Amino acid sequence: MDPSKLIFIAVLALFLVGPEKLPDYAARLGRFVRTARGMLDEAKDRVREELGPDFDEEEWRKLDPRQYDPRRIIRDALLEPPEPRRRDAESEDTALDAEPEPVAQRSRRRPELTAFDDEAT
């Protein structure tokens, strides 16, 4: 949050709560933040205890979904060099050993049908 939003919230709270009750509500907010922070620290300590020495906080940060930027992922994928096409080893061996098929025989063969799913759409 930038400072202008914080100032706006403070002015709005001053008008809604009033100057008499504002210190009381500010103290309550402070207690709530301290309590929430304490609960979070206790949860982290418990996770460290249960996971043992293998627990690494940096590893958890890598899994944070907020770090993933779709634009960066797409840009990296587009800039990555394409993988070379690989043929199956079996098809390469048979292609090298066999004679090429005449064009007349290829045209008489039935074309391969594509799989169709009735329930897909």
N, C-alpha and C positions, 0 to 999 in steps of 0.2 A: 504494500500500500504506500502510496506517495504521501507527502506531508499535507497536501491540499485536501485529500480525502479524510485524513485524521482530524484536521481542523474542522471540516464540515461535520463530521460525526460528533466532535466535542461541542460545537455550537448547537447542533440539533438536540444533543442530550441535555444541554443547559436549558433550552426552552421546554423540552418535554418533562424533565424531572424537576426543574426549578433550582435556584441557587441554594435553598435551604437543605435539600435532600441530596444534592450532588456529592458532597464529601462522603456521605454514608454509602452511596452506591459505588463510588470510586473505591472505597475500602473493601466493599464486598467483592468487587471485580478483582482487586489485588489478591484477596484471600483465595478466590476461585482459581486464578492463574497459578498461584503457588501450590495449591492442592493438586491441580491437574499436572503440573510439572513434576511434583513428587510422585504421583501415581505412575507417570511415564518413566521416571527414573527407576522406580521399583520394578516395573515390568521389564525394563532392559536388563536390570541386574538378575532377575529371575531367569530370563532367556539365556543370559551368559552362564548361569549356574547349571541349567539343564542341558545346554548344548556342549558345555565343557570348553576345553582349550581350543577346539576347532572353530569356535565362533569368531568370525571376522566381520567387523562392522563395515569395512570397505566392500566386502563381497555383497552385503545386503544393499548397499548404495547402488551397486551396478544393476540391481534388479528393480530399482525404483522406476515405475512407469512414467513419471514426469520427465525423465531424462530423454525419452524417445521423441524425436521430432520427425514426423512423417516426411517432411520435405528433405531432411538430411538423409533419411533411409533411402528414399527414391533416388536422390542425387548420387549417393554412393553406389547404388545398384546400377545406375545408368553409366557411371564413369568406370565401373569395374570391367576389365577386359573379358570378353566372352570366352567360355571354356571351349576348347576344340572338340568337335564332334568325334565320338568314339564309336567304332563299329564293333560288333561282337567278334571275338576271336574266331569263333566257329564260322561265321559268315565270310570272314576274310580268307580263311583257309579254303573254303569251298569255292569262293569266287576266283581265287588264283589258280586252283587246280582244274576247274571246269571250263569247258568251251562256252563262249558267249551264245546265248539263245537267239536263234534267227528271229527277225522282226515278224515274219508271218505267224510263227507259233505264239509270240507274245500277244498279237492282236486277237487270236482265237481264244485265248484264255479268258475266263470270266473275271471281271474286276472284283476285287475284294469289297465286301459290303461293310458299311460302317455300322457300328452298334447303335441301336436306337432305343431309348427308354420312353415308354408310353406315359409313365407317371411323372416324368421330370417337369413337365409344364402343364 
